[in-house]
Amino acid sequence: MKIKLWKRYVALVMIGAILGGSATLFAYGREMEQMMLVRRSLELLNEKLMDENQRLKQSEKVARRKQEVLVEEIRVTVLETNLHETIQLEVARQLEKDLASLKGKKVEQVAEIQEMLHEMLRRREYIIEGTMVEVRVKTVAISRALHLFVTAEAKREEP
């Protein structure tokens, strides 16, 4: 009888171990399944966000290429001159008027014709208040504002 009792206790311990192990596996299995589902959803979300990031980078590149920098204004600065201030201002106004056709052009287009600008304005002559004024370009700075640095010199008095 002692053997039967011992076998019963062993059987009960084995059944308890099997039931306890099954319950533990069931609980942790459910947690593992939940974590696998969360991991998969995060992977999908990561893929979606990576694709969106790539699309945004592409659209930003396209927008940069499409963004055109235009010449918005023309500024003329008269350097090294012994002329009266009103004549200097009139020279600047005349040059701005002559170059007004460059407003609204792309900066790249204006940069391509920079040598032509220098040649065109190499020895420009204006008659201002009875004085022949020769204008020479020193420097051209091209950006949103086309900035010309010129020298002006009185040639001779008109009668």
KOLKOLFI-164194 format. One record per residue: residue number from 1; x, y, z of N, C-alpha, C in turn. Coordinates in nm, 4 decimals. Layout:
<rs>
R   pos        npx        npy        npz       capx       capy       capz        cpx        cpy        cpz
R   NUM          X          Y          Z          X          Y          Z          X          Y          Z
...
</rs>
This chain:
<rs>
R   pos        npx        npy        npz       capx       capy       capz        cpx        cpy        cpz
R     1     0.0801    -0.1183     0.0000     0.0000     0.0000     0.0000     0.0855     0.1263     0.0000
R     2     0.1989     0.1114     0.0616     0.2870     0.2251     0.0620     0.3325     0.2569    -0.0799
R     3     0.3485     0.1553    -0.1605     0.3926     0.1754    -0.2972     0.2825     0.2453    -0.3754
R     4     0.1584     0.2093    -0.3523     0.0472     0.2723    -0.4221     0.0377     0.4189    -0.3845
R     5     0.0555     0.4478    -0.2571     0.0490     0.5855    -0.2137     0.1623     0.6674    -0.2749
R     6     0.2755     0.6083    -0.2783     0.3910     0.6764    -0.3354     0.3681     0.7035    -0.4835
R     7     0.3134     0.6072    -0.5550     0.2832     0.6227    -0.6966     0.1767     0.7305    -0.7162
R     8     0.0810     0.7360    -0.6265    -0.0245     0.8373    -0.6349     0.0349     0.9763    -0.6188
R     9     0.1233     0.9936    -0.5205     0.1869     1.1240    -0.4983     0.2736     1.1647    -0.6177
R    10     0.3447     1.0678    -0.6681     0.4285     1.0955    -0.7856     0.3397     1.1331    -0.9037
R    11     0.2295     1.0623    -0.9215     0.1380     1.0925    -1.0319     0.0766     1.2307    -1.0138
R    12     0.0389     1.2636    -0.8884    -0.0178     1.3961    -0.8634     0.0861     1.5061    -0.8877
R    13     0.2090     1.4822    -0.8486     0.3146     1.5812    -0.8723     0.3376     1.5964    -1.0228
R    14     0.3391     1.4858    -1.0949     0.3585     1.4907    -1.2401     0.2418     1.5635    -1.3081
R    15     0.1213     1.5330    -1.2675     0.0038     1.6009    -1.3253     0.0098     1.7495    -1.2907
R    16     0.0492     1.7848    -1.1701     0.0625     1.9252    -1.1299     0.1699     1.9963    -1.2106
R    17     0.2819     1.9269    -1.2323     0.3906     1.9864    -1.3111     0.3461     2.0080    -1.4555
R    18     0.2767     1.9091    -1.5094     0.2290     1.9222    -1.6482     0.1275     2.0347    -1.6579
R    19     0.0316     2.0415    -1.5662    -0.0691     2.1479    -1.5674    -0.0037     2.2842    -1.5438
R    20     0.0901     2.2933    -1.4512     0.1590     2.4198    -1.4246     0.2424     2.4641    -1.5448
R    21     0.3143     2.3698    -1.6067     0.3933     2.4007    -1.7261     0.3060     2.4448    -1.8420
R    22     0.1915     2.3776    -1.8563     0.0973     2.4140    -1.9630     0.0412     2.5542    -1.9408
R    23     0.0059     2.5836    -1.8158    -0.0482     2.7158    -1.7843     0.0578     2.8233    -1.8099
R    24     0.1837     2.7948    -1.7698     0.2926     2.8903    -1.7914     0.3163     2.9115    -1.9404
R    25     0.3224     2.8004    -2.0161     0.3407     2.8109    -2.1613     0.2254     2.8875    -2.2262
R    26     0.1054     2.8624    -2.1805    -0.0106     2.9316    -2.2361    -0.0010     3.0831    -2.2110
R    27     0.0332     3.1216    -2.0861     0.0428     3.2646    -2.0511     0.1557     3.3317    -2.1285
R    28     0.2754     3.2710    -2.1291     0.3875     3.3318    -2.1998     0.3700     3.3237    -2.3519
R    29     0.3037     3.2194    -2.3975     0.2751     3.2076    -2.5408     0.1849     3.3200    -2.5886
R    30     0.0854     3.3520    -2.5056    -0.0050     3.4624    -2.5400     0.0722     3.5946    -2.5428
R    31     0.1607     3.6170    -2.4453     0.2426     3.7385    -2.4427     0.3350     3.7442    -2.5640
R    32     0.3953     3.6296    -2.5972     0.4847     3.6250    -2.7143     0.4081     3.6572    -2.8418
R    33     0.2898     3.6020    -2.8530     0.2078     3.6281    -2.9714     0.1727     3.7770    -2.9807
R    34     0.1385     3.8375    -2.8681     0.1080     3.9808    -2.8657     0.2312     4.0621    -2.9046
R    35     0.3484     4.0237    -2.8514     0.4710     4.0961    -2.8854     0.5058     4.0777    -3.0331
R    36     0.4825     3.9604    -3.0888     0.5092     3.9391    -3.2314     0.4161     4.0249    -3.3170
R    37     0.2902     4.0372    -3.2758     0.1961     4.1218    -3.3501     0.2369     4.2683    -3.3419
R    38     0.2789     4.3142    -3.2235     0.3245     4.4522    -3.2080     0.4489     4.4760    -3.2924
R    39     0.5439     4.3805    -3.2899     0.6657     4.3927    -3.3696     0.6326     4.4040    -3.5181
R    40     0.5422     4.3203    -3.5653     0.5046     4.3229    -3.7073     0.4378     4.4559    -3.7436
R    41     0.3501     4.5051    -3.6566     0.2848     4.6331    -3.6861     0.3862     4.7471    -3.6867
R    42     0.4857     4.7407    -3.5962     0.5902     4.8426    -3.5950     0.6780     4.8340    -3.7201
R    43     0.7050     4.7140    -3.7672     0.7816     4.6984    -3.8916     0.7052     4.7595    -4.0085
R    44     0.5757     4.7336    -4.0158     0.4938     4.7901    -4.1230     0.4892     4.9422    -4.1151
R    45     0.4740     4.9943    -3.9942     0.4731     5.1392    -3.9752     0.6074     5.1987    -4.0141
R    46     0.7167     5.1314    -3.9774     0.8506     5.1781    -4.0133     0.8677     5.1812    -4.1656
R    47     0.8223     5.0757    -4.2344     0.8291     5.0727    -4.3816     0.7510     5.1891    -4.4422
R    48     0.6312     5.2100    -4.3902     0.5466     5.3182    -4.4408     0.6148     5.4537    -4.4213
R    49     0.6716     5.4751    -4.3026     0.7378     5.6024    -4.2747     0.8653     5.6197    -4.3572
R    50     0.9384     5.5117    -4.3812     1.0584     5.5195    -4.4660     1.0196     5.5580    -4.6086
R    51     0.9135     5.4966    -4.6608     0.8659     5.5312    -4.7953     0.8222     5.6766    -4.8019
R    52     0.7500     5.7203    -4.6999     0.7048     5.8598    -4.6954     0.8240     5.9546    -4.6886
R    53     0.9253     5.9168    -4.6112     1.0464     5.9980    -4.6001     1.1164     6.0083    -4.7358
R    54     1.1262     5.8982    -4.8084     1.1881     5.8997    -4.9411     1.1082     5.9879    -5.0372
R    55     0.9755     5.9759    -5.0324     0.8916     6.0597    -5.1196     0.9109     6.2074    -5.0880
R    56     0.9182     6.2404    -4.9588     0.9377     6.3803    -4.9198     1.0736     6.4314    -4.9652
R    57     1.1775     6.3472    -4.9541     1.3094     6.3881    -5.0012     1.3079     6.4123    -5.1517
R    58     1.2405     6.3245    -5.2258     1.2312     6.3411    -5.3706     1.1551     6.4684    -5.4060
R    59     1.0438     6.4909    -5.3377     0.9652     6.6106    -5.3688     1.0420     6.7367    -5.3297
R    60     1.1235     6.7296    -5.2241     1.2052     6.8447    -5.1856     1.3105     6.8723    -5.2928
R    61     1.3719     6.7669    -5.3467     1.4697     6.7853    -5.4541     1.4040     6.8476    -5.5759
R    62     1.2858     6.7991    -5.6103     1.2130     6.8534    -5.7252     1.1774     6.9993    -5.7005
R    63     1.1335     7.0297    -5.5791     1.0964     7.1683    -5.5462     1.2180     7.2596    -5.5532
R    64     1.3330     7.2101    -5.5079     1.4542     7.2919    -5.5168     1.4915     7.3178    -5.6614
R    65     1.4792     7.2138    -5.7447     1.5119     7.2336    -5.8862     1.4150     7.3309    -5.9524
R    66     1.2890     7.3225    -5.9108     1.1885     7.4105    -5.9715     1.1984     7.5533    -5.9194
R    67     1.2523     7.5665    -5.7976     1.2632     7.7000    -5.7396     1.3616     7.7814    -5.8220
R    68     1.3128     7.8875    -5.8749     1.3953     7.9710    -5.9605     1.4313     8.0990    -5.8870
R    69     1.5586     8.1281    -5.8861     1.6042     8.2526    -5.8260     1.6068     8.3556    -5.9381
R    70     1.5276     8.4599    -5.9231     1.5139     8.5621    -6.0260     1.5809     8.6913    -5.9820
R    71     1.6236     8.7675    -6.0794     1.6772     8.9012    -6.0517     1.5568     8.9897    -6.0202
R    72     1.5523     9.0392    -5.8992     1.4378     9.1184    -5.8559     1.4628     9.2686    -5.8642
R    73     1.5886     9.3083    -5.8510     1.6179     9.4514    -5.8592     1.7571     9.4722    -5.9155
R    74     1.7791     9.5936    -5.9626     1.9087     9.6315    -6.0180     1.9589     9.7504    -5.9381
R    75     2.0797     9.7354    -5.8844     2.1405     9.8439    -5.8077     2.2692     9.8855    -5.8780
R    76     2.2902    10.0155    -5.8847     2.4124    10.0682    -5.9449     2.4817    10.1547    -5.8408
R    77     2.6096    10.1280    -5.8208     2.6910    10.2079    -5.7293     2.8017    10.2725    -5.8110
R    78     2.8088    10.4041    -5.8039     2.9117    10.4778    -5.8776     3.0315    10.4963    -5.7849
R    79     3.1484    10.4491    -5.8306     3.2721    10.4561    -5.7520     3.3673    10.5576    -5.8129
R    80     3.4614    10.6014    -5.7378     3.5745    10.6819    -5.7850     3.5351    10.7868    -5.8893
R    81     3.4689    10.8850    -5.8446     3.4263    10.9882    -5.9391     3.4442    11.1267    -5.8776
R    82     3.4607    11.2236    -5.9653     3.4687    11.3615    -5.9195     3.3475    11.4399    -5.9699
R    83     3.2439    11.3692    -6.0084     3.1219    11.4317    -6.0589     3.0313    11.4745    -5.9446
R    84     2.9423    11.5666    -5.9764     2.8437    11.6126    -5.8783     2.7504    11.4967    -5.8431
R    85     2.6973    11.4987    -5.7234     2.6132    11.3901    -5.6749     2.4887    11.3703    -5.7611
R    86     2.4284    11.4769    -5.8102     2.3094    11.4632    -5.8947     2.3436    11.3920    -6.0248
R    87     2.4621    11.4187    -6.0802     2.5041    11.3496    -6.2032     2.5275    11.2017    -6.1725
R    88     2.5849    11.1710    -6.0584     2.6052    11.0305    -6.0193     2.4716    10.9575    -6.0075
R    89     2.3751    11.0228    -5.9443     2.2426    10.9626    -5.9291     2.1751    10.9428    -6.0643
R    90     2.1922    11.0398    -6.1541     2.1334    11.0290    -6.2879     2.2007    10.9161    -6.3669
R    91     2.3313    10.8997    -6.3524     2.4016    10.7891    -6.4181     2.3461    10.6561    -6.3679
R    92     2.3313    10.6454    -6.2369     2.2774    10.5223    -6.1788     2.1365    10.4961    -6.2299
R    93     2.0542    10.5997    -6.2366     1.9162    10.5845    -6.2848     1.9140    10.5417    -6.4307
R    94     1.9999    10.6008    -6.5137     2.0058    10.5656    -6.6564     2.0486    10.4188    -6.6745
R    95     2.1485    10.3779    -6.5990     2.1933    10.2381    -6.6097     2.0848    10.1411    -6.5632
R    96     2.0175    10.1749    -6.4546     1.9085    10.0905    -6.4065     1.7983    10.0811    -6.5111
R    97     1.7710    10.1928    -6.5771     1.6691    10.1953    -6.6822     1.7135    10.1103    -6.8012
R    98     1.8419    10.1200    -6.8404     1.8925    10.0417    -6.9533     1.8911     9.8916    -6.9244
R    99     1.9118     9.8556    -6.8005     1.9194     9.7140    -6.7638     1.7884     9.6593    -6.7078
R   100     1.6828     9.7361    -6.7155     1.5535     9.6946    -6.6604     1.5020     9.5661    -6.7251
R   101     1.5450     9.5388    -6.8471     1.4982     9.4174    -6.9147     1.5515     9.2906    -6.8473
R   102     1.6521     9.3028    -6.7625     1.7065     9.1865    -6.6927     1.6249     9.1488    -6.5693
R   103     1.5369     9.2396    -6.5254     1.4531     9.2074    -6.4091     1.3598     9.0925    -6.4464
R   104     1.3449     8.9995    -6.3533     1.2565     8.8853    -6.3766     1.3255     8.7705    -6.4485
R   105     1.4484     8.7885    -6.4902     1.5232     8.6803    -6.5547     1.5843     8.5923    -6.4472
R   106     1.6121     8.4667    -6.4821     1.6774     8.3757    -6.3887     1.8207     8.4218    -6.3675
R   107     1.8680     8.4040    -6.2454     2.0044     8.4430    -6.2109     2.1038     8.3669    -6.2981
R   108     2.0748     8.2391    -6.3263     2.1634     8.1597    -6.4098     2.1751     8.2189    -6.5505
R   109     2.0622     8.2658    -6.6044     2.0640     8.3253    -6.7379     2.1481     8.4522    -6.7389
R   110     2.1334     8.5344    -6.6370     2.2092     8.6590    -6.6301     2.3576     8.6280    -6.6114
R   111     2.3883     8.5252    -6.5320     2.5277     8.4884    -6.5101     2.5929     8.4419    -6.6394
R   112     2.5154     8.3759    -6.7255     2.5695     8.3288    -6.8528     2.6065     8.4447    -6.9449
R   113     2.5369     8.5561    -6.9333     2.5650     8.6700    -7.0215     2.6481     8.7767    -6.9509
R   114     2.7162     8.7386    -6.8438     2.7956     8.8350    -6.7670     2.9026     8.9008    -6.8540
R   115     2.9713     8.8230    -6.9364     3.0745     8.8813    -7.0226     3.0131     8.9796    -7.1210
R   116     2.8953     8.9461    -7.1711     2.8274     9.0367    -7.2629     2.7889     9.1660    -7.1903
R   117     2.7482     9.1546    -7.0633     2.7171     9.2746    -6.9845     2.8408     9.3634    -6.9718
R   118     2.9540     9.3011    -6.9423     3.0775     9.3792    -6.9302     3.1100     9.4469    -7.0632
R   119     3.0940     9.3746    -7.1715     3.1247     9.4314    -7.3028     3.0252     9.5421    -7.3385
R   120     2.8992     9.5179    -7.3077     2.7953     9.6151    -7.3397     2.8147     9.7453    -7.2604
R   121     2.8585     9.7328    -7.1369     2.8737     9.8494    -7.0508     3.0200     9.8929    -7.0402
R   122     3.1019     9.8443    -7.1277     3.2448     9.8742    -7.1223     3.2710    10.0242    -7.1253
R   123     3.2172    10.0909    -7.2237     3.2330    10.2370    -7.2362     3.0987    10.2957    -7.2767
R   124     3.0096    10.3013    -7.1837     2.8776    10.3578    -7.2077     2.8865    10.5074    -7.1866
R   125     2.8286    10.5846    -7.2765     2.8320    10.7310    -7.2638     2.6908    10.7844    -7.2514
R   126     2.6747    10.8761    -7.1583     2.5465    10.9437    -7.1359     2.5719    11.0935    -7.1360
R   127     2.4725    11.1668    -7.1854     2.4774    11.3132    -7.1763     2.3798    11.3516    -7.0659
R   128     2.4374    11.4020    -6.9568     2.3568    11.4372    -6.8405     2.3886    11.5813    -6.8045
R   129     2.2824    11.6630    -6.8028     2.2931    11.8052    -6.7697     2.4042    11.8730    -6.8491
R   130     2.4099    11.8399    -6.9763     2.5061    11.9043    -7.0651     2.6475    11.8503    -7.0518
R   131     2.6668    11.7450    -6.9780     2.8003    11.6873    -6.9580     2.8033    11.5470    -7.0175
R   132     2.9054    11.5186    -7.0969     2.9237    11.3837    -7.1510     2.9916    11.3017    -7.0412
R   133     2.9228    11.1964    -6.9982     2.9736    11.1120    -6.8904     3.0001    10.9730    -6.9469
R   134     3.1229    10.9252    -6.9280     3.1591    10.7902    -6.9718     3.1538    10.6987    -6.8498
R   135     3.0829    10.5880    -6.8665     3.0635    10.4930    -6.7573     3.1376    10.3637    -6.7922
R   136     3.2119    10.3119    -6.6955     3.2825    10.1857    -6.7132     3.2462    10.0920    -6.5980
R   137     3.2238     9.9678    -6.6316     3.1880     9.8687    -6.5301     3.3148     9.8153    -6.4645
R   138     3.3137     9.8145    -6.3324     3.4249     9.7559    -6.2570     3.3899     9.6121    -6.2170
R   139     3.2753     9.5978    -6.1508     3.2355     9.4670    -6.0988     3.0850     9.4495    -6.1141
R   140     3.0451     9.3242    -6.1382     2.9034     9.2890    -6.1440     2.8802     9.1770    -6.0430
R   141     2.7877     9.1984    -5.9515     2.7491     9.0953    -5.8540     2.6081     9.0504    -5.8888
R   142     2.5941     8.9210    -5.9148     2.4654     8.8695    -5.9603     2.4051     8.7816    -5.8514
R   143     2.2883     8.8221    -5.8050     2.2083     8.7427    -5.7108     2.0655     8.7894    -5.7302
R   144     1.9866     8.7884    -5.6258     1.8502     8.8409    -5.6397     1.8532     8.9879    -5.6796
R   145     1.9598     9.0539    -5.6441     1.9801     9.1923    -5.6867     2.1043     9.1951    -5.7754
R   146     2.0881     9.2442    -5.8973     2.2016     9.2613    -5.9873     2.2695     9.3909    -5.9459
R   147     2.3903     9.3793    -5.8912     2.4585     9.4958    -5.8367     2.5774     9.5289    -5.9256
R   148     2.5749     9.6495    -5.9837     2.6829     9.6957    -6.0708     2.7651     9.8005    -5.9972
R   149     2.8948     9.7831    -6.0016     2.9862     9.8832    -5.9481     3.0549     9.9457    -6.0693
R   150     3.0347    10.0756    -6.0885     3.0851    10.1435    -6.2080     3.1655    10.2666    -6.1682
R   151     3.2462    10.3127    -6.2646     3.3134    10.4422    -6.2494     3.2550    10.5339    -6.3551
R   152     3.2427    10.6585    -6.3214     3.1892    10.7576    -6.4148     3.2894    10.8714    -6.4252
R   153     3.3096    10.9166    -6.5475     3.4087    11.0212    -6.5716     3.3526    11.1195    -6.6740
R   154     3.3659    11.2480    -6.6438     3.3184    11.3509    -6.7377     3.4194    11.3629    -6.8515
R   155     3.3696    11.3573    -6.9764     3.4583    11.3634    -7.0922     3.4791    11.5071    -7.1390
R   156     3.3671    11.5716    -7.1716     3.3800    11.7109    -7.2177     3.2455    11.7791    -7.1958
R   157     3.2498    11.9098    -7.1929     3.1286    11.9898    -7.1747     3.0619    12.0088    -7.3099
R   158     2.9302    11.9924    -7.3155     2.8532    12.0208    -7.4366     2.8172    12.1692    -7.4386
R   159     2.8133    12.2328    -7.5561     2.7803    12.3761    -7.5619     2.6363    12.4059    -7.5292
</rs>
